[in-house]
């Protein structure tokens, strides 16, 4: 009898454990979500510590395909759980075409900056197009835009070794967010304030001329930044990109950074615009990605390892950890981007 009771008890225990595994074990299996992501965030999403933390705490795996921010909101979203563009303009365009998404949240921020070789920076400083303040280099956007519009040559600002006229290499504004935001910044500069439907009529032909003179444009900000680093001063003397790109590069490639740091300069347009990286959840599964990326530990790593300004643990002023000279503790010279309707008109005009 005792043996039977023992056997029955073991059997009941096995059943209870099996039920518990079915109810709770399966719920802790990793869920994979898929979406489109801007190239500048791939380093963060491929960070093994970030992946491990998201899987351990949120039982989530974030799969992605790379796409430009403007491109991703207007393409086919079949089978996608989220979109992760680099600006609120992209969200506004999405909402205009499809209505409100399931959920959205700004999870990362980084300002638009200019990158140049040391010789180019020194020339801009000597011409009064740029100036230094508390170790940070700023670029007067009105003066720089005037140089581009007027066809000022590089030789004309003291750089005879460079061919052609002063330009800023940027990504295709009809596909990629950094180019789109730089187009918005130029539009604001040309009209002397935030561009709108009324002021756009006057400045749009000038904006088209500026971009027509840029020639071939990359479709990805990560590709453009990579080309800037690899091709040297002659190919891309001055480029527009995200602040986080150089900070991330310095962290991930410390040996290479030590070799090139004396020749690479970061400059802040005055004024500049914020790139707010908004996570657009298309369904309930996608919304889990917002919770994971807003985790305090993930946000901390997003700043310390990838250079995105998150505001966690004083990250807005803790810039020395990157070993990059000239990084602003706070970004204060900022203006608003034109609204989504105005930016759509700009995109159409630049296609």
C-alpha positions, 0 to 999 in steps of 0.5 A: 500500500505504501509503495502504491501511494509513493508511486501515485505521489511521484506520478502526481508530481510528474503531472504537476511539473508537466502542467507547470512547464506547459503553462509557464515554461512555454511563456518564457520562450523567446519571441522574435519580432521583425521590422525595418531599422535605420543603419545607424542603429544596427551597432546597438541592435547587434551588441551582444550584451544588449541582445542578451539583456533583452532576451533574458529580461524580456524574452525577446529577439529583435530581427531587422532589415535595414532601410532608410527612414523615409523609405521604410514608412512608405514601403510594404509592411507585410510580416513586420511588427515594427518600424524604427526610423530616425525622426518624428517626421517619418512617424508623421508621414506614416500616420498620414498614410496609414493612421495611428500605429499600434504604439510609438515611442521616442527611444533614442536621440542624437543631433545632426552634426558635420564631420570634417578632416582637420584641414577643412575645419581649420579653413572654416575657422579661418574664414569665420564660417565656423568658430570654437567655444569651450572646446566645441566647434560650431558652424554658422549655417547661414554662412556655410549655405551661402558658400554652397549656393554661391559656388564658392570653391574649396580653393576660395576658402584656403584649400587649393588641394581640394577639387571643386566647390564647397559642398556637404556630402549627405545621404539621399533626402528622399530615402534616408533620414540624415539627408532628409533632416539636413534638407530640412535644416537647409530649408530653415536656413534659407528662409531664416526660420522654420520653413512652412508651406508659405516660405517654401514656395520662395526657397524650394528652387534654391534648395533644389539647386543645392542638392543638384550640385551634390551629385551622387548620394548614399542611401544610408547614413552608415554607408556615408560615414564609413566612406568618409572614414575610408576615402580621406579628405579629397573624396568627402571633405565635409559630411552630414551625419549623426553625433552618435556615429563617431562616438560609437566608432571610437568605442568599438574601434579604440585602436583605429580611433587613436590612429585617426583622432587627430585628423577627424573633427566633429562640428555642430551646425548652429542651429542644428536639429535633433534626430529622434529615433522613434520606435513604431510598433505595428502590432502588440508583439512589436510593442514589446520592443518599446519596453525592451529598448526603454529598459534603463540598462539598455538605455545606459548602454545605448549612450555609453557604447553607442553614443545615443543621448538618452538622458539616463544617469546624467548621460547628457553631460558625461561625454569624456568617456568616449575619448573624442575631443569637441563633443558638446556636453549639452546641445542647445543651439537647436531649431524645429524641423519643418512639419511633415507636410512641408517635408513631404513637399521637399521630398517630392521636389528633390526626387 
